[in-house]
Amino acid sequence: MAESTLGARVAELRRRRGLSQKELGAAIRRSESWVSQVERDVLPVERLSVLQRLADVLGVAVRDLRPEAAEPIAADRGDGHRPGSAVFEQLRLLLTGHPALEQLFGDEADRSLEPSTAAAKLPELQQRVDLAWQLAHESRLVEVGSSLLELIPDLEHAARADATRRPEVLTLLSRAYQVAATAFTRQEEVDAAWVAADRALSAAEESGDALSVVAGTYRMAQAFLRLQRLEQAEQAARVSVAALAAQVAAERPRPEVLSLYGSLQLMLAVIAATDGNRTAARTGLAAARAAADRLGEGRNDFDTEFGPTGVAVHAVAVAVELGDAGEALDTARTVDASILSPERQARFLVDVARAHAQRRQASEALEALLNAERLTPELVHTDHRAREVVRDLLQFAGRRPADELRELAGRAAVTP
């Protein structure tokens, strides 16, 4: 079996265990159709958690199913060779220990900012937080990390300099930690993302802004999802949904409440799809779609980019996760993603590429990836899903990949 494909290995091992496709699917919480697509190499298996379930049921190690994917997160991170790894290592160190320990010692005269100075700096701090999020929405993560190295300490010090303005600064600080969590998650530094999200929650709670707490929980769920801790991701999202339910049920809920509620429902849909739970995924999408319809427009409350278009983009992602490539592509054709941020547009195109790859439509998948790269090169070169599509396309091409594919693989440091 050493020279066979993943699908052939799964099929052979399943037969050796005396299992039908339906029985194997039930054992790993997937459908019979999903197993059939995997065995025919129509549907790639990218997630370590799913590979591990398959390996457990089939009685083998993950490396026996797919040697190159035994440690996909570590491999995709590229460790010190990833763009901006030095910046994110500095940011990781910044999160270590107390954020402003020196201010707990000494006289008030030794504080780094006088109250009047702290108040005057609030507009500047607001602009810097907004800029960090703008960079994140453009997937310019190295610049995000660089900006946070100075921004977070400045906010931590400002929060301790003027008790009267402390709630406002803490709200900004929560947003800064949220963008740090987002950047760490996208850099595959999910343990650091967890710490940053926790800091965001603490700052939000102390500020007294309940919706900021929910937004911080949303970032925590993102980190859990990337860690493949699906139960914790679902718990974080579901608790927040329950907390907002009464406000959402009101005749005229605040737009930012609908935005957060809908974003959390989308998170639940993605979690369910990742876990192969088709019914729960559809339920989450339906709830998000209802919230978007009530909202009536796309918004960016708490940097969530929620609205009707955002729901449609997530519907494509959910279909791809469930292995429904045809549905994903049909939905994608109805979506005008140009109103979204470059980062969200690029992720949509990566999902389109994944759907084409599931159907072995190599040229269409490559075109989608190249379009995504034009929008946000950093995302395509570092995101594990995009890199997995590149790897699949190289395998489809065999010994003679097209020049454009070979060059893209070189830029993303992907080998077959």
N, C-alpha and C positions, 0 to 999 in steps of 0.2 A: 504493500500500500504506500510505500515511500514516495513513489512518483505520481500517485493519483491526486485528484482534486479533493477539496474539502467535501464536496457533495458526494463524491464516490466513496470517501472514507466513512461518512455518516451512513450511507446506504448499506455498505458492507457490514459495518459494526452493528447496525440495527438488525439486519438479518441474522447475524451470529447470535444476537440476544433473543431472537424469536419474537421481535416486536413488529407490529404493523405501524404504518405511518401515523395512523390515528392514535395508537397507544403511546408512541414516542412523543407526539405532540401534546397529549394530555399530561404526560409525566413532566414535561418542561413548561407547561402552561402556554402552549402555542397550538395553532390549528393544524389539522391534517394538510391543508393547502400550503401552509408555511413550510412544513417538513418537505413536502413534495418539491417546492421551489428551491429549497436549500440543496436537496439531493440532485436536482438537475442543474445546479450552479447558476440558477437564475437570480437567486437572492443571496448576497454575501452576508456572512455573520460577522459583525464588527465588534460586538460588545463582549468583553471578557466574562461578564456575569452569565450571558446566554451560552457562551462556549463552555463555561464551567458546568452549567446545568446539563448540557449535552454530554460532556465528558463523564459526569457523575452517573447519568442514567446508562450510558453505553459502557461504563466500567473501564475507562481509560483516562490518561492524563490529558490536559489541555494541549500540551505540546504534540501529542499523538494525533490530534485533530488538525491543528494548525500551528506548526512550530514557530512561525514568524510572529504570531499574535499572542504568544504565551504571556507577555507583559506589554500590552499595547499602550497603556498610558505612559509607562516609563519610556518606551521606545519613541512615542510621538513627541514627548517633551524634548528629547534631544539634549537634555541636561544643559551643560555649559555652552552648547553650540546654538541654542535657540536665540533669535534676535532679542536683544534687550535683557538677556539672562542676568547680566551684572546689575542692571537697574533693579530688576525684581528681587534679586538677592539682597540688595540694600534696603528695599522696601520691606522685605520679609524681616530683616533685622530691626527695622524701625518699629515693627509690631511686637517685638520681643520686650517684655517687661513693662513697667509703668510708662505711659506716654509723656509725662511731664513731672518726673520725680523731683527734679531740683526745685520746683515751685512749692513743694511741701515743706521746705526748709528755709530758714532765713526770715528776715523782717519783711514787712509789706513793701518797704522801699526797694527791696531787691527784686521785686516782681519785674518781669520783662516788659510788661505793658501797663501803663497807667490807665485807669478807667476811661478817661476822655480819649486817650489814644485808641483804646480798644473799640470804642463806639465809632470813631472816625474811620477805622479800618474795615468796618462791616461791609460797606458797598464793595470794596476791593476784594474782600474774602468771598463775597457772593459771586463776583465775576470770575474769580479763579475756580470756584467749584463748578460753575456753569461751563467754563472752558474745559475742565477735566472731563465732564460728561459729554461735551461736544466731541472731544477727541475719541472718547470711547465709542460713540455712535459712528465715528468714521473708522473704527478699528485701528486707530493709531496708538496701540497699546504701550509702546516704548515711551512715547511722549506722555501718556497718562501716568505711567510709573514715575517718570522724571518729575512731573509737576507735583505729584503727591509727596515726594520726598521732602519738599519744603512746605507744602500746603498743610499737611496733617499736623506737624509740630506747631505751625503758626496758629491753627485753629485750637489746638489743645491749650496753648498758652493764653490765647484770647479768651477762652471759656473760663479761665481762672483769674482773669484780670479785672473783670467788671461783673459783679453779681447781678446787676440790674439787666444787663444784656445777655446774661448767660444762656437763657432758653433759646434765643435767636442763634447764638453761636453754636449751641449744641445741635440744633436742627441742621445747620450747615455741616457740622462735623459728622453727623450721621450720614448725610449725603456723600461726604468725602470717603468715609469708610465703605459705603455701598459701592461707589465706583471702584474702590480698591478691590473689593470682593469680586466684582464683575471682571475686572482686569485679570486678577489671579485665576479665576475660573477659566477664562479664555486662554490663559497661558498654561493651563493644566496644573497649576500650583494650587490644587484644591484644598490642601490642608491649611495653607495661608489664607485662602478665600474664606474658609470656615471661621478663622480667627477674626478677620476683618468684618465679616457679617455679624459676628457676636458683638464686636465693638460698636458697630452701627446700631444694633438693637439697644445696647446700654445707653448710648448717647441719646437716642430717640426717646427712650422711656424717661430719662432724666429731664429732657426738654419739655415733656408734657404733651407732645404731639403724638396722639395715638395712631394716626395714619402713617406717620414715619416709622413707628414700630412695626406696622404691618408690612411696609415697604422693606424694612430690614429683614423681616422673616422671609419675604419673597427671595431676597438674595441668599439667605441661608438655604432655602429649598433648592436654589440653583446649584449651590455647592454640593449639597447632598446628592442631587441627581447626577452630577458629574462624577462623584465618588461611587456611583452605583448603589448608594444606600437608599433604595427606593422607598422603603417603609418610612424612613425618617423624612425624606423629601415630601412624601405624601402627607405625613402627619403635620409637618410645618405648614404646608399649603392648606390642608383641610381645616386646621384650627383657625387659621386666619379667615378663611371663607365663612366659617361659622360665626366668627366675631363680627363680620360685616353684614351678615344676613338680614338683621333687623333694619339696618339703614337702607339696604338695597330694596327691601320690601316697601319702603315708604313711597308715597305717591310721586315725590320729586326728590330723589336722592341727589346728593352732591356729585358733580361729574367726576371728581377725583376718587370718590368712593366706588363708582361704577368702573373706573379705569383699573383700580387695584383689584376689585372683585373679579372683573373679566380676565385680567392678567393671571390671577391665581387659578382660575378655572382652566385657562390654557395650560398652565403648568401641570395641573392635575391630568389634563388630556395627554400631554407628552409623557408624563410618568406612567400612565396606564398603557399607552402605546409601547413604551419601552419594555414594559412587563408583559406585553402580549395580550392585554385585557381590552379587547375590541369594544365591548359594551361600555365600560367606564370611559374609554377614550372618546367615544361618540357623545356620551353624556356631558363630559367636560366641554367639548366643542359646542354643543347645543347651548349650554348655560352661558358660555362666553359670547356666542353669537347673539343671544337675547340681550345681554348687557350692552354689546356694541350697537345693536339696533336702537336701544333706548338712548344711548349716548348720541348717536346720529352722526358722528364725525370722528376723525382720528385725532387723538390728543397725545400728549407726552407727559401726563401727570406722573410724578415720581420716576421720570425717565423710563417709562414702560412702553412707550409707543403703542398704546392700545387703541383699537378702533376696528371698523369693519374690514379694512385691508389687512390689519395685523391678524385678525381671526382667520382670514382666507389663507394667508401665508402659513399659519400654524396648521391649518387643515392639510396642506400639502405635506408638511413635516410629519404629521401623525400618520397619514396614508403611507408614506415611505417607511416609517418605523414598522408599520403593520405588514409591509410587503405588498401593498396594493399599488404597484407602480402605475397601472393604467389610470386608476382614480386620481393619483397624485398629479399625473400629467394633464388629465382632463381639467382638474381644478386649476392647475397652474396657468393654463391657457386663458382663464377668465380673470386673472389677477394683473392689475397694474401696480407694480410695487414701487414705481418711481417716486411716489410721495413719501416713502419711508427713508430712513437714514441709509447711508451707504453700507453700513454693517449689516442691517437687517435685509437690504436688497441682496447683498452677497450671500448671506445664509440661505435665502430663498433660492438663489441660483445653484448653490451647492446641493440643496435638496432636490432640485430639478435634475441636476447631474446624477445624483444617486438613483433617482427613479429611472433615468435612461440607462444607467449601468445595470440596474436590475433586469432590464429588458435586453441587455447586451447591445444597446444602440450607442456604439462607441463614439462616433463622430458627433452626435448630438450631446452626449455627456461632456466631451472635451470642449465643445463650443460654450456650454453653460459654465464650465470651470474657468475658461479664459475670460468670459465676460465678468465673472465674479472677481477674477484677479485684477482686471482693469479698475474695478471699483475699490477693492481693498486687498492689495497684494499680501499684506501681513496676515490676514485671516486665511487666505487660501494656502499660504506657505506653512502655516502652523496648526490649523484646525485639524483634528484627528479624522473627522468625517471627510473633509476635502482630500486629505492625504490618502485616505483609504480608497477613494474613488480613483485617484491617480494610480495607485498601486494595482487596482483591478484592471484599469485600462491598459497598463503595461502588460499584465498577464494575458489579456485578451489579444494584444498585438503580437505576442510571441517575440521572435528575434528581430522583427522589422517594424518597430514603432514609428509612427509619423514624426517628422521633425518637430512639429509644435508640441506633441506629447512628450517627446524626449527632453525638449528644452524646459517645459513646465516641470517635469520630474526633477530636472537638475536644479531649478530655482527653489523647489520645495524639498530638496534633498531626500527624494523618495526613490527607493530601489525596488525591483520586482520582488 
